[in-house]
């Protein structure tokens, strides 16, 4: 594949960043919202802590394994599409040559310029299939180690994120004090998370911070409101 | 972008399938695991229902908005990379021409054949930048409507998935009966979901079914065990 080391590195990093973002965004938000929601209806911090930890266990495992399977599915899908293209270059070489030419026609090149390009690409089956996968279908070859790495990153980030809103309920006896501290600590954590995420992905950092605070706030308000509404 | 309608349709469908899978996988698993975990420690179905519904509200909002922002981030990232390439074709045209040539060198074409191709592509700035985005950096232009569509699909699938394990706790008074029915109904639902997912993504359907059952089972067992362990 004709990519420079710089580009590869760029992709690798953004996939790990994305996994941390996926895990931590939900880890900070859902246990926070659940704990806040339950604080409106139960009377002991113990139930909030149990529900919160059960949620963190369930959420991190579900998201981590989900990420694992998603990466595996991407890879299986890539390999099965690749085999289909491989077959087509053997069974329908004329049609596949036309598809290569179509890609270059899309860039406004003349038929005279296109002919040698198609010839060069189709002269080697592996090169030909690589070209179709990448340029006709837009598939990048997924890294085989990605699934395991992705699962661990997502699950770990979820646990780390989830312990932030839950810590006050573990450390404090009085439910409403714990709720207040949890809301304050988590909103700060959500803001910092969104701020750093914004910087890493090249979006305005302040906007990133406010976005994650808004998501956490909305999710918690909905959970709180719903729990209150049911229990009254 | 030079893609055929067939290819567009193919991508559109697989992105929606992926969003349904993302939402429903977690929706079926996390509320199920949380409810099972709480059943080991609390004595009323009411608390399980409140915690479960609060989790569904929080989870669907967090995942839906998370999906929205992820799609927006992809698009912003695409647009900012595009602007950088645009600047580079003006400021470093020689280097950018070399990068176009490198792509074709990667396909084993001779310098004689490459020269007119580079000339044709670099003769129009938009075409040149399109080429660099797609062929050098491997970016597909993201659909602008994707963010909203993605958010609604993920959140809706989460809610639908989450109501399956929770329904028995709503409909039945006795906690352990509700737990038993919830486990049975949800394992069947997880299997069917994984089976259909397997068919849609071209993986063996039975393997798909067993995978989602394993994830749901593991997450629930962890949540149940953890909740039990804390409360004793």
Interface residues (C-beta under 8 A of the other chain):
Chain A: X1 X2 X3 X4 X7 X11 X14 X18 X21 X22 X25 X26 X29 X30 X32 X33 X34 X37 X38 X41 X42 X46 X47 X49 X50 X51 X53 X54 X55 X57 X58 X59 X61 X62 X63 X65 X66 X69 X70 X73 X76 X77 X80 X102 X103 X104 X105 X106 X107 X108 X109 X110 X113 X116 X117 X120 X121 X123 X124 X127 X131 X134 X135 X136 X137 X138 X140 X201 X202 X203 X211 X214 X215 X216 X218 X219 X220 X222 X223 X224 X226 X227 X230 X231
Chain B: X1 X2 X3 X4 X7 X10 X11 X14 X18 X21 X22 X25 X26 X29 X30 X32 X33 X34 X37 X38 X41 X42 X46 X47 X49 X50 X51 X53 X54 X55 X57 X58 X59 X61 X62 X63 X65 X66 X69 X70 X73 X76 X77 X80 X102 X103 X104 X105 X106 X107 X108 X109 X110 X113 X116 X117 X120 X121 X124 X127 X130 X131 X134 X135 X136 X137 X138 X140 X201 X202 X203 X211 X214 X215 X216 X218 X219 X220 X222 X223 X224 X226 X227 X230 X231
